[in-house]
Amino acid sequence: MAWLSLLSLVGLFCLDCTDAFSTIGSSPSLRFSALSASSGSENQDGSTHLHQRREFVIQSIATAGVASSVFLPFAKPALADDDQSGAPTPTQSDEKIDPSINLPKITQKVYLDIKFANYKPKTLVIGLFGDSMPKTVENFLTLCTNTSGPSYNGATFYRALSGMSIQGGAIGSNNSGKSGTTAFEGGKPFTPDNFNILHQKAGLVSAVRNANGEIDSRFFIQTEKDAGWADDRYAAFGVVLDEEETGGMDLVRRISKVSVKTPQNSPKDPVMIVGCGTIEG
């Protein structure tokens, strides 16, 4: 709403800086006759001219408000690979957890060995919130340890958004990011435990939703502290740990800045998980 109103003010500035202003839209209230200095048709009454400009700004702001109220609710979520317009609204909870103040208990640790560009594989360690997100963690943990079923070993990070997130784990979709599979029977997606953990800490690991609001193997890691756009839409279940001799958040941010192909922001060179498992202790 604010930026649309700002555009209205820019329109007023342009009106002051030019002798001609084209007809705007089909609404009579937004039309202005073109001004031509050479024809001498410019409004001779300064007060009337000023009144017209004020009316234009008011009408533009009103139109911007209507447009924002109509179109913004249908804006596509930042991480959506599918149309989520029909997805159920997550259940709201009063038990919100700010991990920057009160980090949920880490019950298990897993690692992902990641290879990209000409770098040797670097290890990323993730702490999992098993008490807060039991089923979501069970799924992720199993995909990290499976030796005969679906596994993150061989999966890629299929999207890199500098200053936002890296997204990976699209098992079984040829790393397109369009779908994934779970560790449960038939690889069926499921509803996450809850949406209680706020996205207020860099390094949070969250599940990506499908069109029905369910989750599978896909996940994203936020690169910045404040990712409030993800609250109540994506379920956070773990956090990147900066442990000795591991990549930590430096590795995550390096991946987020790799060269990508538009419009999907997929890395030009594969960013691959070449090993994964649990860490004891």
Residue pairs with C-beta under 8 A, 6 or more apart in sequence:
1 64
1 65
1 68
4 61
4 64
4 65
4 67
4 68
5 61
5 64
7 60
7 64
8 57
8 60
8 61
8 64
9 57
11 56
11 57
11 60
12 53
12 56
12 57
14 21
15 21
15 53
15 56
16 53
18 35
19 35
19 36
19 37
19 42
20 34
20 35
20 36
21 32
21 34
21 35
22 34
23 31
23 32
23 33
23 34
24 30
24 31
24 32
25 31
27 59
29 55
29 59
30 56
30 59
30 60
30 63
32 52
32 56
33 41
35 41
35 42
35 43
36 42
43 49
43 52
74 85
76 83
76 84
77 84
77 209
77 233
78 164
78 229
78 230
79 165
79 167
79 208
79 209
79 220
79 230
79 234
80 209
81 177
81 178
81 179
81 208
81 218
82 178
82 210
82 211
83 211
84 209
84 211
84 213
86 211
86 212
87 209
87 211
87 212
87 213
88 212
88 213
90 195
90 213
90 232
90 233
91 194
91 195
92 232
93 194
93 195
93 196
95 196
96 196
96 197
96 198
97 104
97 132
97 196
97 197
97 198
98 198
98 200
99 197
99 198
99 200
99 201
99 204
99 236
99 239
100 200
100 201
100 225
103 201
103 239
104 129
104 131
104 132
104 133
104 197
105 129
105 130
105 131
105 132
106 127
106 128
106 129
106 239
106 241
107 128
107 129
107 130
107 131
107 137
108 127
108 128
108 130
108 137
108 141
108 278
109 125
109 126
109 127
109 128
109 241
109 278
109 279
109 281
110 125
110 126
110 128
110 140
110 141
110 144
110 145
110 276
110 277
110 278
110 279
111 123
111 124
111 125
111 126
111 144
111 246
111 275
111 276
111 277
111 278
111 279
112 123
112 124
112 126
112 144
112 152
112 273
112 275
112 276
113 121
113 122
113 123
113 124
113 273
113 274
113 275
113 276
114 121
114 122
114 123
114 124
114 157
114 247
114 251
114 255
114 271
114 272
114 273
114 274
115 121
115 122
115 271
115 272
115 274
116 255
116 258
116 267
116 269
116 270
116 271
116 272
117 258
117 269
121 274
121 275
122 246
122 247
122 251
123 245
123 246
123 247
124 240
124 246
124 247
124 248
124 251
124 252
125 240
125 241
125 243
125 246
125 248
125 279
126 205
126 238
126 239
126 240
126 241
127 238
127 239
127 240
127 241
128 137
128 140
128 141
128 237
128 238
129 137
129 197
129 236
129 237
129 238
129 239
130 137
130 138
130 141
132 193
132 194
132 196
132 197
132 237
133 192
133 193
133 194
133 197
133 235
133 236
133 237
134 193
135 190
135 192
135 193
136 192
136 193
136 207
136 215
136 235
136 237
137 237
137 238
138 183
139 182
139 183
139 184
139 190
139 215
139 217
140 205
140 219
140 237
140 238
141 278
142 149
142 183
143 150
143 151
143 152
143 169
143 171
143 182
143 183
143 217
143 276
144 151
144 152
144 276
144 277
144 278
145 151
145 276
145 277
145 278
146 183
149 183
150 171
150 172
150 181
150 182
150 183
150 187
150 217
151 171
151 276
152 168
152 169
152 171
152 217
152 273
152 276
153 273
153 274
153 275
153 276
154 272
154 273
154 274
155 168
155 169
155 170
155 171
155 175
155 217
155 272
155 273
156 168
156 170
156 175
156 267
156 270
156 271
156 272
156 273
157 166
157 167
157 168
157 255
157 267
157 271
157 272
157 273
158 167
158 168
158 170
158 175
158 176
158 177
158 264
158 266
158 267
159 165
159 166
159 167
159 168
159 177
159 260
159 264
159 265
159 266
159 267
160 166
160 167
160 255
160 256
160 257
160 258
160 260
160 265
160 266
160 267
160 271
161 167
161 256
161 265
162 223
162 256
162 257
163 223
163 224
163 256
164 222
164 223
164 224
164 227
164 256
165 220
165 221
165 222
165 223
165 227
165 256
166 220
166 221
166 223
166 252
166 255
166 256
166 271
167 177
167 208
167 218
167 219
167 220
168 218
168 219
168 220
168 271
168 273
169 180
169 217
169 218
169 219
169 273
170 176
170 177
170 178
170 179
170 180
170 217
170 218
171 180
171 181
171 216
171 217
172 179
172 180
172 181
172 187
172 217
173 179
173 180
177 218
177 264
177 266
179 210
179 216
179 218
180 189
180 208
180 216
180 217
180 218
181 187
181 216
181 217
182 188
182 189
182 190
182 215
182 216
182 217
183 217
184 190
187 216
189 210
189 212
189 214
189 215
189 216
190 214
190 215
191 213
191 214
191 215
192 207
192 214
192 215
192 235
192 237
193 235
193 237
194 235
195 231
195 232
195 233
195 234
195 235
197 204
197 235
197 236
197 237
198 228
198 231
198 236
199 206
199 222
199 226
199 227
199 228
199 229
199 230
199 231
199 234
199 236
200 225
200 226
200 227
200 228
201 222
201 225
201 239
202 222
202 223
202 224
202 225
202 249
203 221
203 222
203 239
203 240
203 241
203 249
203 252
204 221
204 222
204 227
204 236
204 238
204 239
204 240
205 219
205 220
205 221
205 236
205 237
205 238
205 239
205 240
206 219
206 220
206 221
206 222
206 230
206 234
206 235
206 236
206 237
207 215
207 216
207 218
207 219
207 234
207 235
207 237
208 215
208 216
208 218
208 219
208 220
208 234
209 215
209 233
209 234
210 216
215 235
220 234
221 240
221 252
222 230
223 249
223 252
223 253
223 256
230 236
240 248
240 249
240 252
241 248
242 248
242 249
247 254
255 267
255 271
258 267
258 268
258 269
258 271
259 267
259 268
259 269
260 266
260 267
260 268
261 267
261 268
